[in-house]
Amino acid sequence: NFFRLLCYDDFRKEKESEECIMALGLLLIKVEYAILLGLITAILDIIPVVGPGLALIICLITAYKSGPLTLLLILIVFIIAQLAENNFVRPYIFGKFLDLHPLIIYLFLFINIVP
């Protein structure tokens, strides 16, 4: 089932959108290798739990010489990209994959958030 998801066209579009969000954010704050770091982030995000953390560490190590303000901005860009991806794009993609309406998935996310 996981390999079927990897071959799913919308899943690839989700990874491309994540790469674009990260690359654009890193380009705006003038980080070197921004497009490559966006690609690495999209690839590592496939690994559950650990992947996004590894991608963040790689981004921070790459921009270490730029100063603390740049590192803080990278952290903010990373958080915004992850929130956008996990709360908007991913439910839509999984809804299409599971043949569920995206609003049903959003509803279950909301039920999960509110105690």
Secondary structure, DSSP 8 states (H G I E B T S, - for coil): -HHHHHH-HHHHHHHHHHHHHHHHHHHHTT-TTHHHHHHHHHHHTTSTTHHHHHHHHHHHHHTGGG-HHHHHHHHHHHHHHHHHIIIIIHHHHHHHHTT--HHHHHHHHHHHH--
